[in-house]
């Protein structure tokens, strides 16, 4: 068995909040609901059947132009 945190898989979703609602209505359980993160992204977290962490996120302009970006 692998040690450590395991695998994190990120999926960018421009319709994050709506997608989370649709998945919850279909019975998907989230570890963390969609929320704004201090690094500027909005994320929701869940796990697949093997325990891998799945992160659905929307970064928007923060992906390329975060306030801490070096010019």
PDB file of N, CA, C and O in Angstrom:
ATOM      1  N   UNK A   1       0.837  -1.177   0.000  1.00  0.00           N
ATOM      2  CA  UNK A   1       0.000   0.000   0.000  1.00  0.00           C
ATOM      3  C   UNK A   1       0.887   1.247   0.000  1.00  0.00           C
ATOM      4  O   UNK A   1       1.896   1.303   0.703  1.00  0.00           O
ATOM      5  N   UNK A   2       0.504   2.229  -0.784  1.00  0.00           N
ATOM      6  CA  UNK A   2       1.265   3.469  -0.873  1.00  0.00           C
ATOM      7  C   UNK A   2       1.151   4.263   0.420  1.00  0.00           C
ATOM      8  O   UNK A   2       0.136   4.218   1.115  1.00  0.00           O
ATOM      9  N   UNK A   3       2.207   4.981   0.717  1.00  0.00           N
ATOM     10  CA  UNK A   3       2.218   5.818   1.910  1.00  0.00           C
ATOM     11  C   UNK A   3       1.962   7.259   1.530  1.00  0.00           C
ATOM     12  O   UNK A   3       2.081   7.631   0.363  1.00  0.00           O
ATOM     13  N   UNK A   4       1.611   8.072   2.511  1.00  0.00           N
ATOM     14  CA  UNK A   4       1.434   9.496   2.275  1.00  0.00           C
ATOM     15  C   UNK A   4      -0.008   9.868   2.006  1.00  0.00           C
ATOM     16  O   UNK A   4      -0.938   9.136   2.347  1.00  0.00           O
ATOM     17  N   UNK A   5      -0.167  11.007   1.394  1.00  0.00           N
ATOM     18  CA  UNK A   5      -1.492  11.588   1.152  1.00  0.00           C
ATOM     19  C   UNK A   5      -2.270  10.897   0.031  1.00  0.00           C
ATOM     20  O   UNK A   5      -3.495  11.004  -0.015  1.00  0.00           O
ATOM     21  N   UNK A   6      -1.595  10.201  -0.862  1.00  0.00           N
ATOM     22  CA  UNK A   6      -2.276   9.581  -1.984  1.00  0.00           C
ATOM     23  C   UNK A   6      -2.389  10.536  -3.158  1.00  0.00           C
ATOM     24  O   UNK A   6      -1.644  11.512  -3.257  1.00  0.00           O
ATOM     25  N   UNK A   7      -3.316  10.250  -4.033  1.00  0.00           N
ATOM     26  CA  UNK A   7      -3.480  10.986  -5.283  1.00  0.00           C
ATOM     27  C   UNK A   7      -4.528  12.081  -5.129  1.00  0.00           C
ATOM     28  O   UNK A   7      -5.582  11.869  -4.530  1.00  0.00           O
ATOM     29  N   UNK A   8      -4.225  13.247  -5.677  1.00  0.00           N
ATOM     30  CA  UNK A   8      -5.183  14.348  -5.787  1.00  0.00           C
ATOM     31  C   UNK A   8      -5.407  14.579  -7.268  1.00  0.00           C
ATOM     32  O   UNK A   8      -4.449  14.764  -8.019  1.00  0.00           O
ATOM     33  N   UNK A   9      -6.659  14.572  -7.698  1.00  0.00           N
ATOM     34  CA  UNK A   9      -6.986  14.830  -9.095  1.00  0.00           C
ATOM     35  C   UNK A   9      -7.873  16.067  -9.151  1.00  0.00           C
ATOM     36  O   UNK A   9      -8.921  16.125  -8.509  1.00  0.00           O
ATOM     37  N   UNK A  10      -7.439  17.052  -9.925  1.00  0.00           N
ATOM     38  CA  UNK A  10      -8.158  18.327 -10.037  1.00  0.00           C
ATOM     39  C   UNK A  10      -8.933  18.388 -11.342  1.00  0.00           C
ATOM     40  O   UNK A  10      -8.415  18.031 -12.400  1.00  0.00           O
ATOM     41  N   UNK A  11     -10.172  18.842 -11.260  1.00  0.00           N
ATOM     42  CA  UNK A  11     -11.016  19.062 -12.431  1.00  0.00           C
ATOM     43  C   UNK A  11     -11.539  20.488 -12.375  1.00  0.00           C
ATOM     44  O   UNK A  11     -12.245  20.858 -11.437  1.00  0.00           O
ATOM     45  N   UNK A  12     -11.192  21.294 -13.382  1.00  0.00           N
ATOM     46  CA  UNK A  12     -11.708  22.659 -13.399  1.00  0.00           C
ATOM     47  C   UNK A  12     -13.116  22.653 -13.973  1.00  0.00           C
ATOM     48  O   UNK A  12     -13.364  22.054 -15.020  1.00  0.00           O
ATOM     49  N   UNK A  13     -14.026  23.313 -13.296  1.00  0.00           N
ATOM     50  CA  UNK A  13     -15.438  23.357 -13.667  1.00  0.00           C
ATOM     51  C   UNK A  13     -15.909  24.808 -13.672  1.00  0.00           C
ATOM     52  O   UNK A  13     -16.053  25.405 -12.606  1.00  0.00           O
ATOM     53  N   UNK A  14     -16.152  25.386 -14.844  1.00  0.00           N
ATOM     54  CA  UNK A  14     -16.637  26.765 -14.873  1.00  0.00           C
ATOM     55  C   UNK A  14     -17.995  26.922 -14.190  1.00  0.00           C
ATOM     56  O   UNK A  14     -18.355  28.017 -13.759  1.00  0.00           O
ATOM     57  N   UNK A  15     -18.741  25.831 -14.094  1.00  0.00           N
ATOM     58  CA  UNK A  15     -20.063  25.828 -13.459  1.00  0.00           C
ATOM     59  C   UNK A  15     -20.015  25.079 -12.126  1.00  0.00           C
ATOM     60  O   UNK A  15     -20.897  24.276 -11.822  1.00  0.00           O
ATOM     61  N   UNK A  16     -18.982  25.350 -11.343  1.00  0.00           N
ATOM     62  CA  UNK A  16     -18.702  24.568 -10.138  1.00  0.00           C
ATOM     63  C   UNK A  16     -19.899  24.415  -9.215  1.00  0.00           C
ATOM     64  O   UNK A  16     -20.261  23.292  -8.863  1.00  0.00           O
ATOM     65  N   UNK A  17     -20.515  25.507  -8.817  1.00  0.00           N
ATOM     66  CA  UNK A  17     -21.613  25.412  -7.845  1.00  0.00           C
ATOM     67  C   UNK A  17     -22.787  24.608  -8.379  1.00  0.00           C
ATOM     68  O   UNK A  17     -23.363  23.799  -7.651  1.00  0.00           O
ATOM     69  N   UNK A  18     -23.142  24.815  -9.614  1.00  0.00           N
ATOM     70  CA  UNK A  18     -24.258  24.070 -10.212  1.00  0.00           C
ATOM     71  C   UNK A  18     -23.906  22.588 -10.339  1.00  0.00           C
ATOM     72  O   UNK A  18     -24.748  21.720 -10.107  1.00  0.00           O
ATOM     73  N   UNK A  19     -22.663  22.309 -10.706  1.00  0.00           N
ATOM     74  CA  UNK A  19     -22.226  20.913 -10.848  1.00  0.00           C
ATOM     75  C   UNK A  19     -22.266  20.201  -9.507  1.00  0.00           C
ATOM     76  O   UNK A  19     -22.704  19.053  -9.427  1.00  0.00           O
ATOM     77  N   UNK A  20     -21.812  20.872  -8.447  1.00  0.00           N
ATOM     78  CA  UNK A  20     -21.835  20.271  -7.111  1.00  0.00           C
ATOM     79  C   UNK A  20     -23.270  19.955  -6.707  1.00  0.00           C
ATOM     80  O   UNK A  20     -23.537  18.875  -6.180  1.00  0.00           O
ATOM     81  N   UNK A  21     -24.189  20.871  -6.944  1.00  0.00           N
ATOM     82  CA  UNK A  21     -25.598  20.635  -6.614  1.00  0.00           C
ATOM     83  C   UNK A  21     -26.120  19.420  -7.382  1.00  0.00           C
ATOM     84  O   UNK A  21     -26.781  18.558  -6.803  1.00  0.00           O
ATOM     85  N   UNK A  22     -25.829  19.350  -8.673  1.00  0.00           N
ATOM     86  CA  UNK A  22     -26.303  18.204  -9.474  1.00  0.00           C
ATOM     87  C   UNK A  22     -25.729  16.891  -8.960  1.00  0.00           C
ATOM     88  O   UNK A  22     -26.441  15.889  -8.889  1.00  0.00           O
ATOM     89  N   UNK A  23     -24.456  16.886  -8.602  1.00  0.00           N
ATOM     90  CA  UNK A  23     -23.843  15.661  -8.076  1.00  0.00           C
ATOM     91  C   UNK A  23     -24.431  15.276  -6.720  1.00  0.00           C
ATOM     92  O   UNK A  23     -24.668  14.098  -6.457  1.00  0.00           O
ATOM     93  N   UNK A  24     -24.667  16.266  -5.861  1.00  0.00           N
ATOM     94  CA  UNK A  24     -25.294  15.968  -4.568  1.00  0.00           C
ATOM     95  C   UNK A  24     -26.698  15.414  -4.765  1.00  0.00           C
ATOM     96  O   UNK A  24     -27.098  14.485  -4.064  1.00  0.00           O
ATOM     97  N   UNK A  25     -27.444  15.966  -5.699  1.00  0.00           N
ATOM     98  CA  UNK A  25     -28.795  15.463  -5.980  1.00  0.00           C
ATOM     99  C   UNK A  25     -28.755  14.033  -6.498  1.00  0.00           C
ATOM    100  O   UNK A  25     -29.712  13.277  -6.327  1.00  0.00           O
ATOM    101  N   UNK A  26     -27.635  13.662  -7.136  1.00  0.00           N
ATOM    102  CA  UNK A  26     -27.465  12.295  -7.638  1.00  0.00           C
ATOM    103  C   UNK A  26     -26.917  11.354  -6.562  1.00  0.00           C
ATOM    104  O   UNK A  26     -26.712  10.169  -6.821  1.00  0.00           O
ATOM    105  N   UNK A  27     -26.679  11.882  -5.353  1.00  0.00           N
ATOM    106  CA  UNK A  27     -26.253  11.040  -4.240  1.00  0.00           C
ATOM    107  C   UNK A  27     -24.765  11.062  -3.938  1.00  0.00           C
ATOM    108  O   UNK A  27     -24.305  10.309  -3.079  1.00  0.00           O
ATOM    109  N   UNK A  28     -23.995  11.910  -4.622  1.00  0.00           N
ATOM    110  CA  UNK A  28     -22.564  11.991  -4.368  1.00  0.00           C
ATOM    111  C   UNK A  28     -22.343  12.743  -3.054  1.00  0.00           C
ATOM    112  O   UNK A  28     -22.935  13.796  -2.818  1.00  0.00           O
ATOM    113  N   UNK A  29     -21.477  12.181  -2.202  1.00  0.00           N
ATOM    114  CA  UNK A  29     -21.162  12.773  -0.907  1.00  0.00           C
ATOM    115  C   UNK A  29     -19.840  13.543  -1.029  1.00  0.00           C
ATOM    116  O   UNK A  29     -18.842  13.006  -1.508  1.00  0.00           O
ATOM    117  N   UNK A  30     -19.849  14.792  -0.594  1.00  0.00           N
ATOM    118  CA  UNK A  30     -18.652  15.623  -0.630  1.00  0.00           C
ATOM    119  C   UNK A  30     -18.024  15.682   0.752  1.00  0.00           C
ATOM    120  O   UNK A  30     -18.727  15.779   1.758  1.00  0.00           O
ATOM    121  N   UNK A  31     -16.690  15.625   0.801  1.00  0.00           N
ATOM    122  CA  UNK A  31     -15.962  15.823   2.061  1.00  0.00           C
ATOM    123  C   UNK A  31     -16.021  17.286   2.469  1.00  0.00           C
ATOM    124  O   UNK A  31     -16.137  17.605   3.653  1.00  0.00           O
ATOM    125  N   UNK A  32     -15.940  18.179   1.477  1.00  0.00           N
ATOM    126  CA  UNK A  32     -16.007  19.620   1.715  1.00  0.00           C
ATOM    127  C   UNK A  32     -16.859  20.232   0.610  1.00  0.00           C
ATOM    128  O   UNK A  32     -16.583  20.011  -0.569  1.00  0.00           O
ATOM    129  N   UNK A  33     -17.878  20.989   0.964  1.00  0.00           N
ATOM    130  CA  UNK A  33     -18.714  21.629  -0.066  1.00  0.00           C
ATOM    131  C   UNK A  33     -17.930  22.743  -0.761  1.00  0.00           C
ATOM    132  O   UNK A  33     -16.849  23.127  -0.315  1.00  0.00           O
ATOM    133  N   UNK A  34     -18.479  23.246  -1.839  1.00  0.00           N
ATOM    134  CA  UNK A  34     -17.829  24.338  -2.567  1.00  0.00           C
ATOM    135  C   UNK A  34     -17.655  25.537  -1.647  1.00  0.00           C
ATOM    136  O   UNK A  34     -18.596  25.979  -0.989  1.00  0.00           O
ATOM    137  N   UNK A  35     -16.430  26.052  -1.617  1.00  0.00           N
ATOM    138  CA  UNK A  35     -16.140  27.232  -0.799  1.00  0.00           C
ATOM    139  C   UNK A  35     -14.968  27.987  -1.408  1.00  0.00           C
ATOM    140  O   UNK A  35     -14.168  27.427  -2.158  1.00  0.00           O
ATOM    141  N   UNK A  36     -14.883  29.265  -1.070  1.00  0.00           N
ATOM    142  CA  UNK A  36     -13.789  30.103  -1.535  1.00  0.00           C
ATOM    143  C   UNK A  36     -12.557  29.805  -0.694  1.00  0.00           C
ATOM    144  O   UNK A  36     -12.630  29.728   0.533  1.00  0.00           O
ATOM    145  N   UNK A  37     -11.425  29.640  -1.372  1.00  0.00           N
ATOM    146  CA  UNK A  37     -10.160  29.342  -0.698  1.00  0.00           C
ATOM    147  C   UNK A  37      -9.318  30.608  -0.604  1.00  0.00           C
ATOM    148  O   UNK A  37      -9.481  31.531  -1.402  1.00  0.00           O
ATOM    149  N   UNK A  38      -8.430  30.645   0.361  1.00  0.00           N
ATOM    150  CA  UNK A  38      -7.654  31.867   0.554  1.00  0.00           C
ATOM    151  C   UNK A  38      -6.687  32.153  -0.601  1.00  0.00           C
ATOM    152  O   UNK A  38      -6.162  33.262  -0.687  1.00  0.00           O
ATOM    153  N   UNK A  39      -6.443  31.206  -1.470  1.00  0.00           N
ATOM    154  CA  UNK A  39      -5.582  31.442  -2.636  1.00  0.00           C
ATOM    155  C   UNK A  39      -6.385  31.900  -3.851  1.00  0.00           C
ATOM    156  O   UNK A  39      -5.829  32.063  -4.937  1.00  0.00           O
ATOM    157  N   UNK A  40      -7.698  32.108  -3.670  1.00  0.00           N
ATOM    158  CA  UNK A  40      -8.519  32.717  -4.717  1.00  0.00           C
ATOM    159  C   UNK A  40      -9.327  31.767  -5.567  1.00  0.00           C
ATOM    160  O   UNK A  40     -10.108  32.209  -6.409  1.00  0.00           O
ATOM    161  N   UNK A  41      -9.162  30.473  -5.369  1.00  0.00           N
ATOM    162  CA  UNK A  41      -9.961  29.509  -6.132  1.00  0.00           C
ATOM    163  C   UNK A  41     -11.196  29.141  -5.315  1.00  0.00           C
ATOM    164  O   UNK A  41     -11.231  29.338  -4.101  1.00  0.00           O
ATOM    165  N   UNK A  42     -12.187  28.616  -5.983  1.00  0.00           N
ATOM    166  CA  UNK A  42     -13.357  28.039  -5.326  1.00  0.00           C
ATOM    167  C   UNK A  42     -13.245  26.543  -5.535  1.00  0.00           C
ATOM    168  O   UNK A  42     -13.039  26.090  -6.661  1.00  0.00           O
ATOM    169  N   UNK A  43     -13.379  25.767  -4.464  1.00  0.00           N
ATOM    170  CA  UNK A  43     -13.181  24.316  -4.545  1.00  0.00           C
ATOM    171  C   UNK A  43     -14.244  23.540  -3.789  1.00  0.00           C
ATOM    172  O   UNK A  43     -14.820  24.024  -2.814  1.00  0.00           O
ATOM    173  N   UNK A  44     -14.492  22.321  -4.261  1.00  0.00           N
ATOM    174  CA  UNK A  44     -15.279  21.323  -3.547  1.00  0.00           C
ATOM    175  C   UNK A  44     -14.452  20.041  -3.569  1.00  0.00           C
ATOM    176  O   UNK A  44     -13.813  19.734  -4.576  1.00  0.00           O
ATOM    177  N   UNK A  45     -14.457  19.304  -2.484  1.00  0.00           N
ATOM    178  CA  UNK A  45     -13.607  18.110  -2.377  1.00  0.00           C
ATOM    179  C   UNK A  45     -14.425  16.866  -2.056  1.00  0.00           C
ATOM    180  O   UNK A  45     -15.369  16.906  -1.267  1.00  0.00           O
ATOM    181  N   UNK A  46     -14.043  15.776  -2.678  1.00  0.00           N
ATOM    182  CA  UNK A  46     -14.673  14.485  -2.460  1.00  0.00           C
ATOM    183  C   UNK A  46     -13.663  13.398  -2.734  1.00  0.00           C
ATOM    184  O   UNK A  46     -12.514  13.695  -3.062  1.00  0.00           O
ATOM    185  N   UNK A  47     -14.060  12.142  -2.607  1.00  0.00           N
ATOM    186  CA  UNK A  47     -13.166  11.008  -2.871  1.00  0.00           C
ATOM    187  C   UNK A  47     -13.839  10.035  -3.821  1.00  0.00           C
ATOM    188  O   UNK A  47     -15.059   9.874  -3.821  1.00  0.00           O
ATOM    189  N   UNK A  48     -13.009   9.391  -4.629  1.00  0.00           N
ATOM    190  CA  UNK A  48     -13.535   8.347  -5.504  1.00  0.00           C
ATOM    191  C   UNK A  48     -13.610   7.048  -4.696  1.00  0.00           C
ATOM    192  O   UNK A  48     -13.163   7.015  -3.549  1.00  0.00           O
ATOM    193  N   UNK A  49     -14.168   5.977  -5.275  1.00  0.00           N
ATOM    194  CA  UNK A  49     -14.317   4.725  -4.506  1.00  0.00           C
ATOM    195  C   UNK A  49     -13.003   4.142  -3.989  1.00  0.00           C
ATOM    196  O   UNK A  49     -13.012   3.384  -3.020  1.00  0.00           O
ATOM    197  N   UNK A  50     -11.859   4.485  -4.622  1.00  0.00           N
ATOM    198  CA  UNK A  50     -10.565   3.994  -4.147  1.00  0.00           C
ATOM    199  C   UNK A  50      -9.926   4.905  -3.113  1.00  0.00           C
ATOM    200  O   UNK A  50      -8.826   4.628  -2.637  1.00  0.00           O
ATOM    201  N   UNK A  51     -10.608   5.993  -2.762  1.00  0.00           N
ATOM    202  CA  UNK A  51     -10.091   6.892  -1.746  1.00  0.00           C
ATOM    203  C   UNK A  51      -9.237   8.026  -2.281  1.00  0.00           C
ATOM    204  O   UNK A  51      -8.744   8.843  -1.503  1.00  0.00           O
ATOM    205  N   UNK A  52      -9.048   8.094  -3.614  1.00  0.00           N
ATOM    206  CA  UNK A  52      -8.299   9.213  -4.187  1.00  0.00           C
ATOM    207  C   UNK A  52      -9.092  10.490  -3.994  1.00  0.00           C
ATOM    208  O   UNK A  52     -10.319  10.489  -4.092  1.00  0.00           O
ATOM    209  N   UNK A  53      -8.397  11.566  -3.723  1.00  0.00           N
ATOM    210  CA  UNK A  53      -9.056  12.853  -3.508  1.00  0.00           C
ATOM    211  C   UNK A  53      -9.342  13.521  -4.841  1.00  0.00           C
ATOM    212  O   UNK A  53      -8.456  13.652  -5.684  1.00  0.00           O
ATOM    213  N   UNK A  54     -10.570  13.937  -5.022  1.00  0.00           N
ATOM    214  CA  UNK A  54     -10.991  14.649  -6.222  1.00  0.00           C
ATOM    215  C   UNK A  54     -11.324  16.070  -5.818  1.00  0.00           C
ATOM    216  O   UNK A  54     -12.073  16.292  -4.867  1.00  0.00           O
ATOM    217  N   UNK A  55     -10.777  17.021  -6.528  1.00  0.00           N
ATOM    218  CA  UNK A  55     -11.050  18.421  -6.247  1.00  0.00           C
ATOM    219  C   UNK A  55     -11.665  19.039  -7.484  1.00  0.00           C
ATOM    220  O   UNK A  55     -11.035  19.115  -8.538  1.00  0.00           O
ATOM    221  N   UNK A  56     -12.900  19.478  -7.341  1.00  0.00           N
ATOM    222  CA  UNK A  56     -13.562  20.240  -8.398  1.00  0.00           C
ATOM    223  C   UNK A  56     -13.316  21.698  -8.060  1.00  0.00           C
ATOM    224  O   UNK A  56     -13.527  22.117  -6.922  1.00  0.00           O
ATOM    225  N   UNK A  57     -12.869  22.475  -9.041  1.00  0.00           N
ATOM    226  CA  UNK A  57     -12.513  23.853  -8.720  1.00  0.00           C
ATOM    227  C   UNK A  57     -12.825  24.794  -9.870  1.00  0.00           C
ATOM    228  O   UNK A  57     -13.008  24.382 -11.016  1.00  0.00           O
ATOM    229  N   UNK A  58     -12.879  26.069  -9.523  1.00  0.00           N
ATOM    230  CA  UNK A  58     -12.960  27.130 -10.519  1.00  0.00           C
ATOM    231  C   UNK A  58     -11.957  28.192 -10.095  1.00  0.00           C
ATOM    232  O   UNK A  58     -12.055  28.753  -9.004  1.00  0.00           O
ATOM    233  N   UNK A  59     -10.991  28.461 -10.967  1.00  0.00           N
ATOM    234  CA  UNK A  59      -9.942  29.425 -10.664  1.00  0.00           C
ATOM    235  C   UNK A  59     -10.204  30.774 -11.314  1.00  0.00           C
ATOM    236  O   UNK A  59      -9.761  31.801 -10.799  1.00  0.00           O
ATOM    237  N   UNK A  60     -10.914  30.792 -12.432  1.00  0.00           N
ATOM    238  CA  UNK A  60     -11.192  32.048 -13.117  1.00  0.00           C
ATOM    239  C   UNK A  60      -9.917  32.803 -13.429  1.00  0.00           C
ATOM    240  O   UNK A  60      -8.910  32.195 -13.793  1.00  0.00           O
ATOM    241  N   UNK A  61      -9.943  34.096 -13.294  1.00  0.00           N
ATOM    242  CA  UNK A  61      -8.784  34.946 -13.589  1.00  0.00           C
ATOM    243  C   UNK A  61      -7.632  34.681 -12.622  1.00  0.00           C
ATOM    244  O   UNK A  61      -6.480  34.976 -12.941  1.00  0.00           O
ATOM    245  N   UNK A  62      -7.927  34.128 -11.444  1.00  0.00           N
ATOM    246  CA  UNK A  62      -6.880  33.868 -10.459  1.00  0.00           C
ATOM    247  C   UNK A  62      -5.874  32.833 -10.956  1.00  0.00           C
ATOM    248  O   UNK A  62      -4.751  32.768 -10.455  1.00  0.00           O
ATOM    249  N   UNK A  63      -6.267  32.034 -11.930  1.00  0.00           N
ATOM    250  CA  UNK A  63      -5.361  31.021 -12.471  1.00  0.00           C
ATOM    251  C   UNK A  63      -4.131  31.687 -13.084  1.00  0.00           C
ATOM    252  O   UNK A  63      -3.010  31.224 -12.874  1.00  0.00           O
ATOM    253  N   UNK A  64      -4.324  32.745 -13.823  1.00  0.00           N
ATOM    254  CA  UNK A  64      -3.230  33.394 -14.528  1.00  0.00           C
ATOM    255  C   UNK A  64      -2.805  34.732 -13.943  1.00  0.00           C
ATOM    256  O   UNK A  64      -1.698  35.197 -14.212  1.00  0.00           O
ATOM    257  N   UNK A  65      -3.667  35.360 -13.147  1.00  0.00           N
ATOM    258  CA  UNK A  65      -3.391  36.698 -12.626  1.00  0.00           C
ATOM    259  C   UNK A  65      -3.678  36.815 -11.131  1.00  0.00           C
ATOM    260  O   UNK A  65      -4.476  37.655 -10.716  1.00  0.00           O
ATOM    261  N   UNK A  66      -3.027  35.971 -10.319  1.00  0.00           N
ATOM    262  CA  UNK A  66      -3.248  36.102  -8.875  1.00  0.00           C
ATOM    263  C   UNK A  66      -2.561  37.362  -8.356  1.00  0.00           C
ATOM    264  O   UNK A  66      -1.599  37.833  -8.963  1.00  0.00           O
ATOM    265  N   UNK A  67      -3.038  37.910  -7.247  1.00  0.00           N
ATOM    266  CA  UNK A  67      -2.454  39.144  -6.735  1.00  0.00           C
ATOM    267  C   UNK A  67      -0.984  39.018  -6.345  1.00  0.00           C
ATOM    268  O   UNK A  67      -0.276  40.024  -6.306  1.00  0.00           O
ATOM    269  N   UNK A  68      -0.510  37.813  -6.056  1.00  0.00           N
ATOM    270  CA  UNK A  68       0.880  37.610  -5.641  1.00  0.00           C
ATOM    271  C   UNK A  68       1.809  37.323  -6.818  1.00  0.00           C
ATOM    272  O   UNK A  68       2.998  37.071  -6.618  1.00  0.00           O
ATOM    273  N   UNK A  69       1.290  37.357  -8.025  1.00  0.00           N
ATOM    274  CA  UNK A  69       2.081  37.060  -9.223  1.00  0.00           C
ATOM    275  C   UNK A  69       3.230  38.064  -9.371  1.00  0.00           C
ATOM    276  O   UNK A  69       3.055  39.270  -9.201  1.00  0.00           O
ATOM    277  N   UNK A  70       4.398  37.529  -9.689  1.00  0.00           N
ATOM    278  CA  UNK A  70       5.566  38.380  -9.929  1.00  0.00           C
ATOM    279  C   UNK A  70       5.496  38.858 -11.372  1.00  0.00           C
ATOM    280  O   UNK A  70       5.339  38.052 -12.289  1.00  0.00           O
ATOM    281  N   UNK A  71       5.611  40.159 -11.573  1.00  0.00           N
ATOM    282  CA  UNK A  71       5.490  40.745 -12.908  1.00  0.00           C
ATOM    283  C   UNK A  71       6.699  40.591 -13.773  1.00  0.00           C
ATOM    284  O   UNK A  71       6.703  41.048 -14.916  1.00  0.00           O
TER     285      UNK A  71
END
